Amino acid sequence: MSGESRSTGRVGPQGDARPFDAPSPPSELEEGHGPEHGPPSEIDLVRWSEALSAIAKTGLGFSDNLYERERFEEVLAVAADIRVASGRAFDTDTQVVEWMKQVGSGVPGYVTPKVAVGAVVGDEDGRILLVQRSDSGIWLYPTGWCDVGYSASEVVLKEVWEETGIEAEVVAPIAIFDGLRLGFTGIPLYSIVFACRPIGGELNPHPLECRDVGWFAEDELPEPLAGADLWRTHAFRAIHGEQVPVWFDPPRRRPWREHPAEED
């Protein structure tokens, strides 16, 4: 294996906040998906299902009207059918029950995407800090859910330290990924990625979350590597000292049924 590393060999859970198998680089994803592009993909179906379920759960959280609540529950059933068609749910009734458990009241019931962070940590030799997930064996930069009481930049430093044993400082945000739109998550998720630099510590993988950690040059990246086509070029430009712009999913004129011709 390339790069410096230490392995615990212990296995632990992996959270959904960690991007997985991103399908394409940003330039190929900006046109969107929809019927005009052929049959809906699994990514389309999951995104539509989650959007509909969010509308229905939010409606249930704000409405006491029996008629409106029945309509929102019907919308949930339609969203569950779409979810089953995507292959991401066992059956409609079970999915509806799970979604109903998530319904809150008032503002706490307003469904929004979860937020995660990622850390592109580069050393003086131009190498990137990667972790190997304990359950899947997939490599990626350190990531994690945002915790209440911390700013996004504070969480990212905490995740780097906990997962790798490296102390870091934040340089700048470099990307905001929409997990559903890019297809690397099955739940509504925004991932805020920061460029960081190491300031201390030693490689020490988290005993439950990581099999291994290491520093890797761009031409020596380990496999399997999650979503490399999505982030590799942008990340190494930042590591080499370029002031890269913050990458983000460009707004679409019609998010659900956009056709490339409309961009002209």
BALO-215222 format. One record per residue (C-alpha): x, y, z. Coordinates in pm, whole numbers, plus 50000, padded with zeros to 5 digits. Example, Ala and Ser with C-alpha at 12.3 -4.5 7.8 and 13.67 -1.06 7.14 Angstrom:
512304955050780 513674989450714 
***
This chain:
500005000050000 501315034449909 501725061850169 502395061450542 499795042250736 498965022851047 496144997851062 494074985251354 492354957151162 489194964051364 485814968051201 483094993151287 480065011351147 480035035750859 477635065650848 475555075950547 477345109350548 480255094350359 480065099049980 479945066049792 480475058549425 479785093349288 478935086248922 480505114348720 482605146048743 480675178848789 480865189348423 478855158848317 476185163448583 475155199548532 472505191248270 470415171948523 468255141348478 464685135748364 462395120048108 463965139947826 467195120747889 465605086247862 464175063348130 464625075848487 467755063148658 467965049749012 469365083849114 466305101048963 463885078149143 465565082249481 465715120149442 462055122549341 461025099349622 462895119149887 461595152449755 457975140549764 458355125050107 459885157350240 456935177650108 454475153150265 456265150750602 456585188550623 452875192150538 451965167250812 454125186751056 452265219250991 448675207650936 445985196551182 443315194750911 442185158450874 441525161650500 444975176950434 446695150750648 445015122750447 446235138550125 449795141550257 449735105250365 448695095850011 451665115649879 453885095750115 452495063449969 453285075349615 456795085349725 457235050849882 456165034049557 458865053849375 461385044149641 460505007249599 460895010949221 464425024449278 465384992849463 466115011949785 463084999649987 461534965550062 457864975050036 455625005650030 453865000550365 457104996250559 458615027250398 455525048150480 455645036550843 459315046250869 458645080550720 455665086450951 457965080651250 460025110551131 457125135151123 457555163751370 455335193051464 455745228751342 459235241251261 460955209451399 458865190451146 460145210350848 462185185050652 465575197750534 468765180450411 471225167550668 474635184350668 478015167250663 481605179450627 484675166650446 488355175150487 490895176950204 494105177550409 497295182250207 500865180750339 504015198950224 504805170749981 501505175449798 499935143749940 496345139650054 495195124250382 492815094950323 491005070550551 489855035250473 486335028750607 486184999050842 483024982750707 483364987750331 487144990650285 486575021550067 489065050350084 488035086950106 489095119250274 487835123150636 484095130350655 481335131550915 477975145351022 477815180951155 477245181351532 474995206051711 476985232751894 479875233051646 480425254051336 481085234751015 484795243451027 485035231851390 483395198651304 485795192451016 488835196851243 487255173851501 486625146951236 490205148651107 491595144651459 489225116751561 489585096451241 493285100951168 495145114551471 496255144951269 495795180351402 494815204251123 493815239751051 491195251150801 492355269750491 489075275450304 485885258550187 486325243449840 483095224649762 479435220649852 478055187549724 474365178649694 474405141449770 471045133249615 471745152349295 475175136449252 473915101949350 476375093349628 473745091449902 470195078849934 469115105850180 468925143950145 472445155450225 474725185450169 478455179350218 480665209850284 484285202250198 487165222750341 490805224450235 493015220050543 496685217750631 498285195650899 499875212651201 500695182851423 499775148351545 500605113651414 498685089151200 496385069251427 493195054951271 489995055351473 489635020251619 485955016751521 485545037151203 488785031851012 490835002150897 493705023950791 494875059650725 497655073350510 499175101350303 498985095849927 500375113249619 497965119649331 499555091849121 499525066949412 495915068649530 494625036149686 491715015149564 488805012849601 488475050749615 485045067049651 484015092549388 487535101649280 486395115648943 484225140349133 486795155549366 490375145149278 491405173349041 489795200549249 491275186849572 494845184549444 494675219449293 493875231949644 496615210449798 499165225149554 498305260249674 495895272349408 493085295049522 490335273249380 486745285549367 484135268249579 482665240749359 478885237849383 476015222649188 474925250248945 471245260148965 468975244848706 466195264748543 463735235948595 465245212248853 462885183048786 462485182648406 465325202848259 466465197047901 470005206647783 468515227247497 467085251347753 470605261247850 471195277147509 
***
